[in-house]
Amino acid sequence: MTPGQQLRTARTAVDLSLGDMARRLPWSKAALGFYETDQRPVPNEVITAYREVVAQERHRLAEEDVIRRRALLSLGVSSIPGFLAVDSGPTAAPQRIGAGDVSAVKDMIALFSRVDQRRGGGHARNALAQYLKTDVSDALAGTFRNEAVRQQLFSAAGEASYLVGWMAFDDGRHQEAQQAFALAVELSSEARDAPLSGHVLRAMAHQANDLGQTTNAVNFSAASITGPSIELATPRERALLRVVRARTLVSTGEHRTAAQVLLQAEDDLASADPGIEEPDRVFFFGEASLAHETACALRDMGDLDGAAREFERSVEARRAETFARTHAVTLGYLAEVLAQRGELESACDAWSRALDAMNGIRSGRTRSVVKTLITTLDSHRGADVEAAVELRARAEDLLLASG
């Protein structure tokens, strides 16, 4: 093997492009290209520089893999190789997979994602899981036009598995969600898609935080903002990773650090630009979502005034029809904060709007809002709020209808 071939082999072994290497070294991309193709003699200083960068990348990749494995092991699994296995009858000839096949999978993910946002995780989750286990699984077993297409398909499969997990989490099916999230991390790792890995780990942190599993939440959120997971993420996705990180820090009492991370998230979102191509998975995250998560953090810090202000800002900023599920949850959380401040009449108004927004939604999180409504009103029996009796009856009816 020539000196130039050795350089190229070392670089590609750690998944660095020629441009990536040039950005790390004091030589241009063109110059490194000449060295790697043996059009110029390779100086000793270039060889030494390559060795240092490759060593750094190997250390980083090993560290990232340890973090990922620890995250999965905390759920009691290291991988789920049989998760996609189905009995599909006689073995068919492997599919020939191209860019169009990847686009088709992405189109299906976008469709289900928008259904989730409007109707909740209880709608169509099983259909997406079946699609993942059949069509996507068959495609993963196919042959690929090139390595880029293979990585793109594994990345799309990871997004599909993530969405199954997110919909299960939203519907209160937490074990199913954890399995799907773990599979998504494995698929994103196979795709070498660090931002997607970070996105999934962020979801795992969100779920763990909601379940009171503080150690897992902190570990998952730390992994989501480690190395290339956040370094290669787009501004909107970085903001999403950081708001969940902030919420986990609040859970451990690190309020000052959490506030600093929230400010970083605001800066990230402010730097999002229409000219920057963002992954479709973060289409939902904007000013309304940032305000919602900030409000949750402030609420958990005990700042009820700040929480109410941010929940109200979220309600005003959100496109309620497109994001009906989260709109209903935000209104419910606002009502809970208002009730804690002793403003029961205003709370009842917010809860009434939340119930209106829940029409046609199947979501464990909206059901939780309704249960909190009933519990809170029961604790205020005798309060002179005329709307409370009718509101409680509506809540009972909604719970019965939602099963």
C-alpha positions in Angstrom: 0.0 0.0 0.0 1.4 3.4 -1.0 1.8 6.2 1.6 -1.1 8.1 0.1 -3.4 5.0 0.2 -2.4 4.5 3.9 -3.5 8.1 4.6 -6.8 7.6 2.9 -7.4 4.2 4.6 -6.7 5.7 8.1 -9.0 8.7 7.4 -11.9 6.7 6.1 -11.6 4.2 9.0 -12.8 6.9 11.4 -15.4 8.2 8.9 -13.8 11.5 8.2 -14.2 13.1 4.8 -11.3 14.8 3.1 -12.9 18.1 3.9 -13.3 17.1 7.6 -9.6 16.3 7.7 -8.6 19.6 6.0 -10.6 21.5 8.6 -8.5 19.8 11.3 -5.1 20.4 9.7 -3.1 23.3 8.3 -3.3 22.0 4.7 -6.0 22.5 2.1 -8.4 19.9 0.9 -6.8 20.0 -2.5 -3.3 19.5 -1.0 -4.4 16.5 1.1 -6.1 15.1 -2.1 -2.8 15.2 -3.9 -1.0 13.4 -1.0 -3.7 10.7 -0.7 -3.5 10.0 -4.5 0.3 10.0 -4.4 0.5 12.9 -6.9 2.9 14.5 -4.4 5.3 12.9 -2.0 3.8 12.7 1.5 5.8 14.8 4.1 6.5 13.3 7.5 4.6 16.1 9.2 1.4 15.2 7.2 1.8 11.5 8.3 2.2 12.6 11.9 -0.8 15.0 11.7 -3.0 12.3 10.3 -2.0 9.9 13.1 -2.9 12.5 15.7 -6.3 13.2 14.2 -7.1 9.6 13.7 -6.1 8.8 17.3 -8.4 11.6 18.6 -11.3 10.3 16.4 -10.9 6.8 17.6 -10.9 7.9 21.2 -14.0 10.1 20.6 -15.8 7.2 18.8 -15.0 4.8 21.6 -16.2 7.3 24.2 -19.4 7.9 22.3 -20.0 4.2 22.0 -19.5 3.7 25.8 -22.1 6.4 26.5 -24.5 4.9 24.1 -24.1 1.4 25.5 -24.5 2.6 29.1 -27.7 4.4 28.1 -29.1 1.1 26.6 -27.8 -1.1 29.4 -29.6 1.1 31.9 -32.8 -0.1 30.2 -31.7 -3.7 30.6 -30.8 -4.2 27.0 -27.7 -3.9 24.9 -29.4 -4.3 21.5 -32.6 -5.7 20.1 -31.5 -7.7 17.1 -34.8 -9.6 17.0 -37.1 -6.6 17.3 -37.7 -6.3 13.5 -37.9 -10.1 12.9 -41.2 -11.2 11.5 -42.4 -14.4 9.8 -43.0 -13.2 6.3 -43.3 -16.6 4.7 -41.0 -17.9 1.9 -37.8 -15.9 1.5 -38.1 -13.4 -1.4 -35.2 -12.2 -3.5 -33.4 -9.2 -1.8 -34.7 -5.8 -2.9 -32.4 -3.5 -4.8 -32.5 -0.3 -2.7 -31.9 3.2 -4.2 -32.5 6.8 -3.2 -36.1 6.6 -4.2 -36.8 3.8 -1.7 -35.3 5.9 1.1 -37.5 8.9 0.1 -40.6 6.7 0.3 -39.7 5.7 3.9 -39.1 9.3 4.8 -42.5 10.3 3.3 -44.3 7.7 5.5 -42.5 8.9 8.6 -43.5 12.5 7.9 -47.1 11.4 7.4 -47.2 9.5 10.8 -45.4 12.3 12.5 -48.0 14.8 11.6 -50.8 12.4 12.6 -49.1 12.1 16.0 -48.9 15.8 16.4 -52.6 16.3 15.6 -54.2 13.2 17.1 -51.8 11.8 19.7 -49.7 8.6 20.0 -52.7 6.4 20.4 -53.6 6.9 16.7 -51.8 4.8 14.0 -48.9 3.8 16.2 -49.5 0.1 15.5 -49.7 0.8 11.8 -46.3 2.5 11.9 -44.8 -0.3 14.0 -46.1 -2.9 11.4 -44.7 -0.8 8.5 -41.3 -0.8 10.3 -41.4 -4.6 10.9 -42.4 -5.4 7.3 -41.6 -2.9 4.5 -38.7 -1.2 6.3 -37.2 -4.5 7.6 -37.4 -6.0 4.1 -35.6 -3.0 2.7 -32.8 -3.2 5.3 -32.2 -6.8 4.2 -31.8 -5.7 0.6 -28.8 -4.8 -1.5 -27.9 -1.1 -1.9 -26.7 0.9 -4.8 -23.9 2.4 -2.7 -22.9 2.9 0.9 -24.5 6.3 1.1 -27.9 4.8 0.3 -27.4 2.1 2.9 -26.6 4.7 5.6 -29.6 6.8 4.6 -31.9 3.9 4.8 -30.7 2.8 8.3 -31.1 6.5 9.4 -34.6 6.5 8.1 -35.4 3.2 9.8 -34.0 4.8 13.0 -36.3 7.7 12.7 -39.3 5.3 12.1 -38.3 3.4 15.3 -37.9 6.6 17.2 -41.4 7.8 16.2 -42.9 4.4 17.2 -41.2 5.0 20.6 -42.4 8.6 20.9 -46.0 7.7 20.0 -45.8 4.9 22.6 -44.4 7.2 25.2 -47.1 9.8 24.5 -49.8 7.0 24.9 -48.3 5.9 28.3 -46.9 2.6 26.9 -43.5 3.1 28.4 -41.9 -0.3 28.0 -42.8 -0.4 24.4 -41.4 3.1 24.0 -38.1 2.1 25.7 -37.6 -0.8 23.3 -38.3 1.2 20.3 -36.0 4.0 21.4 -33.2 1.5 22.1 -33.7 0.1 18.6 -33.6 3.6 17.1 -30.2 4.2 18.8 -28.8 1.0 17.4 -30.1 1.9 13.9 -28.7 5.4 14.0 -25.4 4.1 15.2 -25.3 1.7 12.2 -26.1 4.7 10.0 -23.4 6.8 11.6 -26.0 9.4 12.2 -24.8 11.2 15.4 -27.5 13.9 15.4 -30.2 11.3 15.1 -28.7 9.3 18.0 -28.7 12.6 20.1 -32.4 13.2 19.1 -33.4 9.7 20.3 -31.4 10.0 23.5 -33.1 13.3 24.2 -36.5 11.5 23.9 -35.3 8.8 26.3 -34.2 11.6 28.7 -37.6 13.2 28.4 -39.4 10.0 29.2 -37.1 9.1 32.1 -37.6 12.6 33.6 -41.3 12.3 33.4 -41.2 8.9 35.1 -39.0 10.2 37.9 -36.0 8.2 36.8 -33.6 11.0 37.5 -30.3 9.2 37.0 -31.3 7.8 33.7 -32.7 11.2 32.6 -29.4 12.9 33.4 -27.3 10.2 31.7 -29.4 10.2 28.5 -29.5 14.0 28.3 -25.7 14.1 28.8 -25.2 11.6 26.1 -27.5 13.5 23.7 -25.3 16.7 23.9 -21.9 14.8 23.8 -19.5 15.2 20.8 -20.9 15.0 17.3 -24.5 14.4 18.5 -24.8 18.2 19.2 -21.8 19.4 17.2 -23.3 18.2 13.9 -26.9 19.0 14.8 -28.7 21.9 13.2 -29.7 25.0 15.3 -33.3 23.9 15.8 -32.2 20.4 16.9 -29.5 21.8 19.2 -32.2 23.9 20.9 -34.4 20.9 21.4 -31.5 18.8 22.9 -30.7 21.6 25.3 -34.2 22.3 26.7 -34.5 18.7 27.7 -31.0 18.8 29.2 -32.1 21.8 31.2 -35.2 20.0 32.5 -33.1 17.1 33.7 -30.7 19.5 35.5 -33.7 21.0 37.3 -34.6 17.5 38.5 -31.2 17.3 40.2 -31.5 20.7 41.8 -28.9 22.4 39.4 -31.2 25.4 38.8 -28.5 27.9 37.9 -26.9 25.6 35.3 -30.3 24.7 33.9 -31.1 28.4 33.4 -27.8 28.9 31.5 -28.6 25.9 29.3 -32.1 27.4 28.6 -30.4 30.6 27.5 -28.2 28.6 25.1 -31.3 26.9 23.7 -32.9 30.3 23.0 -29.7 31.4 21.2 -29.7 28.2 19.2 -33.3 28.6 18.1 -32.7 32.3 17.3 -29.9 31.2 14.9 -32.2 28.9 13.0 -32.6 30.2 9.5 -34.7 29.2 6.5 -31.5 28.7 4.5 -30.4 26.0 6.9 -31.8 22.6 6.0 -33.2 21.1 9.2 -34.2 17.4 9.6 -38.0 16.9 9.3 -38.1 15.3 12.8 -37.8 18.8 14.4 -40.5 20.5 12.3 -42.6 20.9 15.4 -39.9 22.6 17.5 -40.2 26.4 17.4 -41.0 29.3 19.7 -44.1 27.6 21.1 -42.3 24.4 22.0 -39.4 26.3 23.6 -41.8 28.3 25.7 -43.6 25.1 26.8 -40.4 23.4 27.9 -39.1 26.6 29.6 -42.4 26.8 31.5 -42.1 23.2 32.6 -38.5 23.9 33.9 -39.7 27.1 35.7 -42.6 25.3 37.2 -40.3 22.5 38.5 -38.0 25.2 40.0 -41.0 26.6 41.9 -41.3 29.8 39.8 -45.1 29.6 39.2 -45.3 33.2 37.9 -42.6 32.6 35.3 -44.2 29.2 34.4 -47.6 30.8 33.8 -46.1 33.5 31.7 -44.2 31.0 29.5 -47.2 28.6 29.2 -49.4 31.5 28.0 -46.7 32.5 25.5 -46.6 28.9 24.2 -50.4 28.8 23.8 -50.4 32.1 21.9 -47.5 31.1 19.6 -48.7 27.6 18.7 -50.6 26.6 15.6 -53.3 24.8 17.5 -54.8 22.9 14.6 -51.5 21.4 13.5 -50.2 20.7 17.0 -53.5 19.9 18.7 -52.1 17.3 21.2 -49.4 19.6 22.6 -51.7 22.6 22.5 -54.1 20.7 24.8 -51.3 19.6 27.1 -49.9 23.1 27.4 -53.4 24.5 28.3 -53.7 21.7 30.9 -50.3 22.6 32.4 -51.2 26.3 32.4 -54.4 25.4 34.3 -52.5 23.4 36.9 -50.1 26.3 37.6 -53.0 28.8 37.8 -54.7 26.5 40.3 -51.6 26.3 42.4 -51.5 30.1 42.5 -55.1 30.1 43.8 -56.6 31.4 40.6 -59.2 28.6 40.3 -61.6 30.5 38.0 -58.8 31.2 35.5 -57.6 27.6 35.8 -61.1 26.3 35.0 -61.2 28.5 31.9 -57.8 27.1 30.7 -59.0 23.5 31.5 -62.1 24.1 29.5 -60.1 25.2 26.5 -57.9 22.1 27.0 -60.9 19.8 26.9 -62.1 21.5 23.8 -58.7 20.9 22.1 -58.7 17.2 23.1 -61.5 16.3 20.8 -60.4 13.3 18.7 -57.0 13.0 20.5 -55.8 9.7 22.0 -52.8 10.4 24.2 -51.7 9.3 27.7 -50.4 12.8 28.4 -53.8 14.4 27.7 -55.5 11.7 29.9 -53.0 12.6 32.6 -54.1 16.3 32.3 -57.7 15.3 32.7 -57.0 13.2 35.8 -55.1 16.1 37.4 -58.1 18.3 36.6 -60.5 16.0 38.4 -58.1 15.6 41.4 -57.6 19.3 41.7 -61.3 20.2 41.5 -62.0 17.5 44.1 -59.6 19.2 46.5 -61.4 22.5 46.0 -64.9 21.2 46.7 -67.0 24.0 48.0 -65.1 26.7 46.2 -67.5 29.3 44.6 -66.6 28.6 41.0 -69.7 28.0 39.0 -67.9 26.4 36.0 -66.2 23.7 38.2 -69.1 21.3 38.4 -69.8 21.3 34.7 -66.1 21.1 34.0 -65.6 18.0 36.2 -68.5 16.3 34.5 -67.0 17.0 31.1 -63.7 15.6 32.3 -65.3 12.4 33.5 -67.1 11.9 30.2 -63.8 12.4 28.3 -62.0 9.8 30.4 -64.7 7.3 29.8 -64.7 7.9 26.1 -61.0 7.6 25.8 -60.9 4.3 27.6 
